[in-house]
């Protein structure tokens, strides 16, 4: 595995493409959360898992890469 420096990570996190991706993911997460609230999904646990995965990705810190 190639090591990633903290500077590289921060550049990636602030990149315009990453920012747009995170924006799309946040909107998708909000849509899924509303669906769970209103009972729109057969498998709510799967949807909750997707929401948690999005949260983890969007909120990731450099240190999380090496836990």
PyMOL Python script that loads the backbone (N, CA, C, O; Angstrom):
from pymol import cmd

cmd.read_pdbstr("""\
ATOM      1  N   UNK A   1       0.837  -1.178   0.000  1.00  0.00           N
ATOM      2  CA  UNK A   1       0.000   0.000   0.000  1.00  0.00           C
ATOM      3  C   UNK A   1       0.882   1.241   0.000  1.00  0.00           C
ATOM      4  O   UNK A   1       1.845   1.325   0.762  1.00  0.00           O
ATOM      5  N   UNK A   2       0.556   2.188  -0.844  1.00  0.00           N
ATOM      6  CA  UNK A   2       1.303   3.426  -0.928  1.00  0.00           C
ATOM      7  C   UNK A   2       0.904   4.353   0.208  1.00  0.00           C
ATOM      8  O   UNK A   2      -0.280   4.573   0.465  1.00  0.00           O
ATOM      9  N   UNK A   3       1.911   4.892   0.883  1.00  0.00           N
ATOM     10  CA  UNK A   3       1.637   5.828   1.971  1.00  0.00           C
ATOM     11  C   UNK A   3       1.113   7.147   1.403  1.00  0.00           C
ATOM     12  O   UNK A   3       1.519   7.586   0.326  1.00  0.00           O
ATOM     13  N   UNK A   4       0.222   7.750   2.138  1.00  0.00           N
ATOM     14  CA  UNK A   4      -0.343   9.042   1.771  1.00  0.00           C
ATOM     15  C   UNK A   4       0.063  10.035   2.840  1.00  0.00           C
ATOM     16  O   UNK A   4      -0.108   9.784   4.033  1.00  0.00           O
ATOM     17  N   UNK A   5       0.598  11.160   2.409  1.00  0.00           N
ATOM     18  CA  UNK A   5       0.974  12.182   3.389  1.00  0.00           C
ATOM     19  C   UNK A   5      -0.266  12.947   3.826  1.00  0.00           C
ATOM     20  O   UNK A   5      -1.295  12.937   3.150  1.00  0.00           O
ATOM     21  N   UNK A   6      -0.148  13.603   4.956  1.00  0.00           N
ATOM     22  CA  UNK A   6      -1.273  14.401   5.431  1.00  0.00           C
ATOM     23  C   UNK A   6      -1.586  15.527   4.445  1.00  0.00           C
ATOM     24  O   UNK A   6      -2.754  15.850   4.227  1.00  0.00           O
ATOM     25  N   UNK A   7      -0.564  16.122   3.855  1.00  0.00           N
ATOM     26  CA  UNK A   7      -0.768  17.180   2.871  1.00  0.00           C
ATOM     27  C   UNK A   7      -1.533  16.657   1.653  1.00  0.00           C
ATOM     28  O   UNK A   7      -2.439  17.328   1.158  1.00  0.00           O
ATOM     29  N   UNK A   8      -1.175  15.468   1.168  1.00  0.00           N
ATOM     30  CA  UNK A   8      -1.884  14.870   0.040  1.00  0.00           C
ATOM     31  C   UNK A   8      -3.351  14.613   0.384  1.00  0.00           C
ATOM     32  O   UNK A   8      -4.248  14.855  -0.424  1.00  0.00           O
ATOM     33  N   UNK A   9      -3.569  14.120   1.596  1.00  0.00           N
ATOM     34  CA  UNK A   9      -4.937  13.863   2.037  1.00  0.00           C
ATOM     35  C   UNK A   9      -5.749  15.151   2.063  1.00  0.00           C
ATOM     36  O   UNK A   9      -6.884  15.185   1.587  1.00  0.00           O
ATOM     37  N   UNK A  10      -5.166  16.209   2.620  1.00  0.00           N
ATOM     38  CA  UNK A  10      -5.869  17.484   2.705  1.00  0.00           C
ATOM     39  C   UNK A  10      -6.148  18.061   1.318  1.00  0.00           C
ATOM     40  O   UNK A  10      -7.207  18.646   1.090  1.00  0.00           O
ATOM     41  N   UNK A  11      -5.209  17.901   0.401  1.00  0.00           N
ATOM     42  CA  UNK A  11      -5.423  18.361  -0.970  1.00  0.00           C
ATOM     43  C   UNK A  11      -6.579  17.603  -1.611  1.00  0.00           C
ATOM     44  O   UNK A  11      -7.415  18.194  -2.295  1.00  0.00           O
ATOM     45  N   UNK A  12      -6.620  16.291  -1.386  1.00  0.00           N
ATOM     46  CA  UNK A  12      -7.714  15.482  -1.918  1.00  0.00           C
ATOM     47  C   UNK A  12      -9.045  15.919  -1.307  1.00  0.00           C
ATOM     48  O   UNK A  12     -10.037  16.082  -2.018  1.00  0.00           O
ATOM     49  N   UNK A  13      -9.061  16.105  -0.007  1.00  0.00           N
ATOM     50  CA  UNK A  13     -10.292  16.454   0.691  1.00  0.00           C
ATOM     51  C   UNK A  13     -10.837  17.807   0.226  1.00  0.00           C
ATOM     52  O   UNK A  13     -12.049  18.023   0.212  1.00  0.00           O
ATOM     53  N   UNK A  14      -9.928  18.718  -0.155  1.00  0.00           N
ATOM     54  CA  UNK A  14     -10.334  20.061  -0.565  1.00  0.00           C
ATOM     55  C   UNK A  14     -10.488  20.200  -2.080  1.00  0.00           C
ATOM     56  O   UNK A  14     -10.873  21.263  -2.568  1.00  0.00           O
ATOM     57  N   UNK A  15     -10.196  19.156  -2.807  1.00  0.00           N
ATOM     58  CA  UNK A  15     -10.274  19.216  -4.271  1.00  0.00           C
ATOM     59  C   UNK A  15     -11.715  19.434  -4.707  1.00  0.00           C
ATOM     60  O   UNK A  15     -12.642  18.951  -4.057  1.00  0.00           O
ATOM     61  N   UNK A  16     -11.908  20.156  -5.798  1.00  0.00           N
ATOM     62  CA  UNK A  16     -13.251  20.482  -6.286  1.00  0.00           C
ATOM     63  C   UNK A  16     -14.059  19.223  -6.613  1.00  0.00           C
ATOM     64  O   UNK A  16     -15.268  19.191  -6.380  1.00  0.00           O
ATOM     65  N   UNK A  17     -13.420  18.208  -7.139  1.00  0.00           N
ATOM     66  CA  UNK A  17     -14.139  16.966  -7.462  1.00  0.00           C
ATOM     67  C   UNK A  17     -14.578  16.258  -6.183  1.00  0.00           C
ATOM     68  O   UNK A  17     -15.701  15.760  -6.101  1.00  0.00           O
ATOM     69  N   UNK A  18     -13.702  16.214  -5.194  1.00  0.00           N
ATOM     70  CA  UNK A  18     -14.055  15.593  -3.918  1.00  0.00           C
ATOM     71  C   UNK A  18     -15.189  16.362  -3.255  1.00  0.00           C
ATOM     72  O   UNK A  18     -16.124  15.764  -2.723  1.00  0.00           O
ATOM     73  N   UNK A  19     -15.104  17.676  -3.286  1.00  0.00           N
ATOM     74  CA  UNK A  19     -16.164  18.504  -2.693  1.00  0.00           C
ATOM     75  C   UNK A  19     -17.510  18.229  -3.355  1.00  0.00           C
ATOM     76  O   UNK A  19     -18.528  18.107  -2.673  1.00  0.00           O
ATOM     77  N   UNK A  20     -17.515  18.134  -4.666  1.00  0.00           N
ATOM     78  CA  UNK A  20     -18.758  17.845  -5.386  1.00  0.00           C
ATOM     79  C   UNK A  20     -19.281  16.451  -5.041  1.00  0.00           C
ATOM     80  O   UNK A  20     -20.477  16.270  -4.814  1.00  0.00           O
ATOM     81  N   UNK A  21     -18.382  15.469  -5.003  1.00  0.00           N
ATOM     82  CA  UNK A  21     -18.768  14.107  -4.630  1.00  0.00           C
ATOM     83  C   UNK A  21     -19.403  14.089  -3.247  1.00  0.00           C
ATOM     84  O   UNK A  21     -20.452  13.474  -3.054  1.00  0.00           O
ATOM     85  N   UNK A  22     -18.778  14.757  -2.285  1.00  0.00           N
ATOM     86  CA  UNK A  22     -19.314  14.790  -0.927  1.00  0.00           C
ATOM     87  C   UNK A  22     -20.669  15.481  -0.891  1.00  0.00           C
ATOM     88  O   UNK A  22     -21.547  15.075  -0.129  1.00  0.00           O
ATOM     89  N   UNK A  23     -20.853  16.514  -1.697  1.00  0.00           N
ATOM     90  CA  UNK A  23     -22.142  17.197  -1.777  1.00  0.00           C
ATOM     91  C   UNK A  23     -23.232  16.233  -2.254  1.00  0.00           C
ATOM     92  O   UNK A  23     -24.324  16.184  -1.689  1.00  0.00           O
ATOM     93  N   UNK A  24     -22.918  15.473  -3.296  1.00  0.00           N
ATOM     94  CA  UNK A  24     -23.870  14.497  -3.823  1.00  0.00           C
ATOM     95  C   UNK A  24     -24.168  13.419  -2.772  1.00  0.00           C
ATOM     96  O   UNK A  24     -25.322  13.033  -2.584  1.00  0.00           O
ATOM     97  N   UNK A  25     -23.134  12.943  -2.098  1.00  0.00           N
ATOM     98  CA  UNK A  25     -23.319  11.916  -1.072  1.00  0.00           C
ATOM     99  C   UNK A  25     -24.168  12.434   0.087  1.00  0.00           C
ATOM    100  O   UNK A  25     -25.024  11.711   0.597  1.00  0.00           O
ATOM    101  N   UNK A  26     -23.938  13.683   0.509  1.00  0.00           N
ATOM    102  CA  UNK A  26     -24.742  14.253   1.596  1.00  0.00           C
ATOM    103  C   UNK A  26     -26.221  14.350   1.203  1.00  0.00           C
ATOM    104  O   UNK A  26     -27.105  14.071   2.013  1.00  0.00           O
ATOM    105  N   UNK A  27     -26.476  14.743  -0.035  1.00  0.00           N
ATOM    106  CA  UNK A  27     -27.865  14.819  -0.503  1.00  0.00           C
ATOM    107  C   UNK A  27     -28.495  13.431  -0.531  1.00  0.00           C
ATOM    108  O   UNK A  27     -29.643  13.253  -0.122  1.00  0.00           O
ATOM    109  N   UNK A  28     -27.746  12.461  -1.012  1.00  0.00           N
ATOM    110  CA  UNK A  28     -28.252  11.083  -1.057  1.00  0.00           C
ATOM    111  C   UNK A  28     -28.527  10.566   0.342  1.00  0.00           C
ATOM    112  O   UNK A  28     -29.527   9.887   0.573  1.00  0.00           O
ATOM    113  N   UNK A  29     -27.642  10.885   1.274  1.00  0.00           N
ATOM    114  CA  UNK A  29     -27.829  10.468   2.659  1.00  0.00           C
ATOM    115  C   UNK A  29     -29.094  11.091   3.240  1.00  0.00           C
ATOM    116  O   UNK A  29     -29.865  10.414   3.920  1.00  0.00           O
ATOM    117  N   UNK A  30     -29.308  12.370   2.976  1.00  0.00           N
ATOM    118  CA  UNK A  30     -30.501  13.053   3.469  1.00  0.00           C
ATOM    119  C   UNK A  30     -31.768  12.420   2.891  1.00  0.00           C
ATOM    120  O   UNK A  30     -32.764  12.252   3.595  1.00  0.00           O
ATOM    121  N   UNK A  31     -31.721  12.075   1.624  1.00  0.00           N
ATOM    122  CA  UNK A  31     -32.867  11.424   0.987  1.00  0.00           C
ATOM    123  C   UNK A  31     -33.138  10.066   1.625  1.00  0.00           C
ATOM    124  O   UNK A  31     -34.287   9.716   1.897  1.00  0.00           O
ATOM    125  N   UNK A  32     -32.081   9.310   1.859  1.00  0.00           N
ATOM    126  CA  UNK A  32     -32.256   7.998   2.490  1.00  0.00           C
ATOM    127  C   UNK A  32     -32.780   8.141   3.914  1.00  0.00           C
ATOM    128  O   UNK A  32     -33.647   7.376   4.335  1.00  0.00           O
ATOM    129  N   UNK A  33     -32.259   9.119   4.662  1.00  0.00           N
ATOM    130  CA  UNK A  33     -32.717   9.329   6.040  1.00  0.00           C
ATOM    131  C   UNK A  33     -34.206   9.659   6.056  1.00  0.00           C
ATOM    132  O   UNK A  33     -34.940   9.145   6.900  1.00  0.00           O
ATOM    133  N   UNK A  34     -34.656  10.498   5.146  1.00  0.00           N
ATOM    134  CA  UNK A  34     -36.084  10.807   5.052  1.00  0.00           C
ATOM    135  C   UNK A  34     -36.886   9.541   4.736  1.00  0.00           C
ATOM    136  O   UNK A  34     -37.967   9.326   5.284  1.00  0.00           O
ATOM    137  N   UNK A  35     -36.348   8.723   3.857  1.00  0.00           N
ATOM    138  CA  UNK A  35     -37.016   7.473   3.516  1.00  0.00           C
ATOM    139  C   UNK A  35     -37.167   6.553   4.703  1.00  0.00           C
ATOM    140  O   UNK A  35     -38.190   5.886   4.858  1.00  0.00           O
ATOM    141  N   UNK A  36     -36.145   6.517   5.546  1.00  0.00           N
ATOM    142  CA  UNK A  36     -36.221   5.688   6.757  1.00  0.00           C
ATOM    143  C   UNK A  36     -37.283   6.254   7.693  1.00  0.00           C
ATOM    144  O   UNK A  36     -38.078   5.504   8.260  1.00  0.00           O
ATOM    145  N   UNK A  37     -37.297   7.557   7.853  1.00  0.00           N
ATOM    146  CA  UNK A  37     -38.281   8.201   8.735  1.00  0.00           C
ATOM    147  C   UNK A  37     -39.706   7.870   8.298  1.00  0.00           C
ATOM    148  O   UNK A  37     -40.574   7.611   9.131  1.00  0.00           O
ATOM    149  N   UNK A  38     -39.938   7.879   6.989  1.00  0.00           N
ATOM    150  CA  UNK A  38     -41.284   7.652   6.474  1.00  0.00           C
ATOM    151  C   UNK A  38     -41.559   6.202   6.081  1.00  0.00           C
ATOM    152  O   UNK A  38     -42.605   5.898   5.507  1.00  0.00           O
ATOM    153  N   UNK A  39     -40.621   5.310   6.389  1.00  0.00           N
ATOM    154  CA  UNK A  39     -40.849   3.888   6.149  1.00  0.00           C
ATOM    155  C   UNK A  39     -40.884   3.497   4.682  1.00  0.00           C
ATOM    156  O   UNK A  39     -41.632   2.600   4.293  1.00  0.00           O
ATOM    157  N   UNK A  40     -40.079   4.164   3.866  1.00  0.00           N
ATOM    158  CA  UNK A  40     -40.075   3.918   2.425  1.00  0.00           C
ATOM    159  C   UNK A  40     -39.253   2.703   1.997  1.00  0.00           C
ATOM    160  O   UNK A  40     -39.307   2.311   0.831  1.00  0.00           O
ATOM    161  N   UNK A  41     -38.507   2.109   2.896  1.00  0.00           N
ATOM    162  CA  UNK A  41     -37.597   1.026   2.524  1.00  0.00           C
ATOM    163  C   UNK A  41     -38.000  -0.279   3.196  1.00  0.00           C
ATOM    164  O   UNK A  41     -38.442  -0.298   4.344  1.00  0.00           O
ATOM    165  N   UNK A  42     -37.837  -1.366   2.454  1.00  0.00           N
ATOM    166  CA  UNK A  42     -38.106  -2.684   3.029  1.00  0.00           C
ATOM    167  C   UNK A  42     -37.014  -3.069   4.022  1.00  0.00           C
ATOM    168  O   UNK A  42     -37.297  -3.644   5.074  1.00  0.00           O
ATOM    169  N   UNK A  43     -35.760  -2.749   3.682  1.00  0.00           N
ATOM    170  CA  UNK A  43     -34.638  -3.119   4.533  1.00  0.00           C
ATOM    171  C   UNK A  43     -33.993  -1.860   5.107  1.00  0.00           C
ATOM    172  O   UNK A  43     -32.990  -1.369   4.590  1.00  0.00           O
ATOM    173  N   UNK A  44     -34.582  -1.353   6.177  1.00  0.00           N
ATOM    174  CA  UNK A  44     -34.087  -0.117   6.773  1.00  0.00           C
ATOM    175  C   UNK A  44     -32.672  -0.253   7.314  1.00  0.00           C
ATOM    176  O   UNK A  44     -31.909   0.713   7.291  1.00  0.00           O
ATOM    177  N   UNK A  45     -32.311  -1.427   7.798  1.00  0.00           N
ATOM    178  CA  UNK A  45     -30.964  -1.621   8.350  1.00  0.00           C
ATOM    179  C   UNK A  45     -29.903  -1.440   7.265  1.00  0.00           C
ATOM    180  O   UNK A  45     -28.839  -0.876   7.525  1.00  0.00           O
ATOM    181  N   UNK A  46     -30.184  -1.910   6.067  1.00  0.00           N
ATOM    182  CA  UNK A  46     -29.251  -1.725   4.957  1.00  0.00           C
ATOM    183  C   UNK A  46     -29.089  -0.236   4.639  1.00  0.00           C
ATOM    184  O   UNK A  46     -27.976   0.240   4.414  1.00  0.00           O
ATOM    185  N   UNK A  47     -30.181   0.476   4.623  1.00  0.00           N
ATOM    186  CA  UNK A  47     -30.148   1.907   4.321  1.00  0.00           C
ATOM    187  C   UNK A  47     -29.414   2.657   5.429  1.00  0.00           C
ATOM    188  O   UNK A  47     -28.636   3.570   5.149  1.00  0.00           O
ATOM    189  N   UNK A  48     -29.649   2.287   6.661  1.00  0.00           N
ATOM    190  CA  UNK A  48     -28.930   2.909   7.774  1.00  0.00           C
ATOM    191  C   UNK A  48     -27.429   2.653   7.640  1.00  0.00           C
ATOM    192  O   UNK A  48     -26.622   3.537   7.928  1.00  0.00           O
ATOM    193  N   UNK A  49     -27.055   1.458   7.210  1.00  0.00           N
ATOM    194  CA  UNK A  49     -25.643   1.136   6.987  1.00  0.00           C
ATOM    195  C   UNK A  49     -25.039   2.003   5.895  1.00  0.00           C
ATOM    196  O   UNK A  49     -23.899   2.452   6.015  1.00  0.00           O
ATOM    197  N   UNK A  50     -25.797   2.242   4.831  1.00  0.00           N
ATOM    198  CA  UNK A  50     -25.323   3.120   3.764  1.00  0.00           C
ATOM    199  C   UNK A  50     -25.116   4.539   4.289  1.00  0.00           C
ATOM    200  O   UNK A  50     -24.119   5.188   3.977  1.00  0.00           O
ATOM    201  N   UNK A  51     -26.067   5.007   5.087  1.00  0.00           N
ATOM    202  CA  UNK A  51     -25.953   6.350   5.660  1.00  0.00           C
ATOM    203  C   UNK A  51     -24.708   6.456   6.548  1.00  0.00           C
ATOM    204  O   UNK A  51     -23.985   7.450   6.493  1.00  0.00           O
ATOM    205  N   UNK A  52     -24.468   5.443   7.352  1.00  0.00           N
ATOM    206  CA  UNK A  52     -23.284   5.441   8.219  1.00  0.00           C
ATOM    207  C   UNK A  52     -22.001   5.430   7.388  1.00  0.00           C
ATOM    208  O   UNK A  52     -21.030   6.099   7.742  1.00  0.00           O
ATOM    209  N   UNK A  53     -21.990   4.681   6.293  1.00  0.00           N
ATOM    210  CA  UNK A  53     -20.814   4.630   5.426  1.00  0.00           C
ATOM    211  C   UNK A  53     -20.541   6.004   4.806  1.00  0.00           C
ATOM    212  O   UNK A  53     -19.394   6.442   4.722  1.00  0.00           O
ATOM    213  N   UNK A  54     -21.603   6.668   4.377  1.00  0.00           N
ATOM    214  CA  UNK A  54     -21.442   8.016   3.820  1.00  0.00           C
ATOM    215  C   UNK A  54     -20.893   8.953   4.888  1.00  0.00           C
ATOM    216  O   UNK A  54     -19.965   9.717   4.622  1.00  0.00           O
ATOM    217  N   UNK A  55     -21.454   8.903   6.089  1.00  0.00           N
ATOM    218  CA  UNK A  55     -20.954   9.744   7.185  1.00  0.00           C
ATOM    219  C   UNK A  55     -19.473   9.500   7.444  1.00  0.00           C
ATOM    220  O   UNK A  55     -18.694  10.436   7.619  1.00  0.00           O
ATOM    221  N   UNK A  56     -19.107   8.235   7.466  1.00  0.00           N
ATOM    222  CA  UNK A  56     -17.706   7.900   7.756  1.00  0.00           C
ATOM    223  C   UNK A  56     -16.772   8.438   6.670  1.00  0.00           C
ATOM    224  O   UNK A  56     -15.702   8.965   6.976  1.00  0.00           O
ATOM    225  N   UNK A  57     -17.167   8.308   5.423  1.00  0.00           N
ATOM    226  CA  UNK A  57     -16.342   8.799   4.321  1.00  0.00           C
ATOM    227  C   UNK A  57     -16.226  10.320   4.348  1.00  0.00           C
ATOM    228  O   UNK A  57     -15.127  10.866   4.259  1.00  0.00           O
ATOM    229  N   UNK A  58     -17.350  10.990   4.470  1.00  0.00           N
ATOM    230  CA  UNK A  58     -17.368  12.453   4.422  1.00  0.00           C
ATOM    231  C   UNK A  58     -16.640  13.059   5.623  1.00  0.00           C
ATOM    232  O   UNK A  58     -15.997  14.101   5.493  1.00  0.00           O
ATOM    233  N   UNK A  59     -16.733  12.424   6.774  1.00  0.00           N
ATOM    234  CA  UNK A  59     -16.121  12.954   7.994  1.00  0.00           C
ATOM    235  C   UNK A  59     -14.712  12.421   8.250  1.00  0.00           C
ATOM    236  O   UNK A  59     -14.137  12.682   9.307  1.00  0.00           O
ATOM    237  N   UNK A  60     -14.160  11.689   7.311  1.00  0.00           N
ATOM    238  CA  UNK A  60     -12.860  11.056   7.485  1.00  0.00           C
ATOM    239  C   UNK A  60     -11.749  12.072   7.728  1.00  0.00           C
ATOM    240  O   UNK A  60     -11.678  13.113   7.074  1.00  0.00           O
ATOM    241  N   UNK A  61     -10.894  11.745   8.675  1.00  0.00           N
ATOM    242  CA  UNK A  61      -9.694  12.517   8.961  1.00  0.00           C
ATOM    243  C   UNK A  61      -8.472  11.734   8.499  1.00  0.00           C
ATOM    244  O   UNK A  61      -8.552  10.531   8.254  1.00  0.00           O
ATOM    245  N   UNK A  62      -7.371  12.407   8.385  1.00  0.00           N
ATOM    246  CA  UNK A  62      -6.134  11.764   7.938  1.00  0.00           C
ATOM    247  C   UNK A  62      -5.801  10.549   8.811  1.00  0.00           C
ATOM    248  O   UNK A  62      -5.398   9.502   8.306  1.00  0.00           O
ATOM    249  N   UNK A  63      -5.970  10.702  10.097  1.00  0.00           N
ATOM    250  CA  UNK A  63      -5.626   9.621  11.036  1.00  0.00           C
ATOM    251  C   UNK A  63      -6.464   8.364  10.786  1.00  0.00           C
ATOM    252  O   UNK A  63      -6.022   7.252  11.073  1.00  0.00           O
ATOM    253  N   UNK A  64      -7.660   8.545  10.255  1.00  0.00           N
ATOM    254  CA  UNK A  64      -8.539   7.409   9.975  1.00  0.00           C
ATOM    255  C   UNK A  64      -7.959   6.468   8.928  1.00  0.00           C
ATOM    256  O   UNK A  64      -8.323   5.293   8.877  1.00  0.00           O
ATOM    257  N   UNK A  65      -7.055   6.980   8.089  1.00  0.00           N
ATOM    258  CA  UNK A  65      -6.444   6.144   7.061  1.00  0.00           C
ATOM    259  C   UNK A  65      -5.556   5.060   7.658  1.00  0.00           C
ATOM    260  O   UNK A  65      -5.327   4.023   7.035  1.00  0.00           O
ATOM    261  N   UNK A  66      -5.062   5.300   8.856  1.00  0.00           N
ATOM    262  CA  UNK A  66      -4.062   4.404   9.433  1.00  0.00           C
ATOM    263  C   UNK A  66      -4.492   3.792  10.756  1.00  0.00           C
ATOM    264  O   UNK A  66      -3.653   3.382  11.558  1.00  0.00           O
ATOM    265  N   UNK A  67      -5.794   3.731  10.983  1.00  0.00           N
ATOM    266  CA  UNK A  67      -6.291   3.077  12.202  1.00  0.00           C
ATOM    267  C   UNK A  67      -6.222   1.585  12.068  1.00  0.00           C
ATOM    268  O   UNK A  67      -6.597   0.865  12.993  1.00  0.00           O
TER     269      UNK A  67
END
""", "prot")
cmd.dss("prot")
cmd.show_as("cartoon", "prot")
cmd.util.cbc("prot")
cmd.orient("prot")
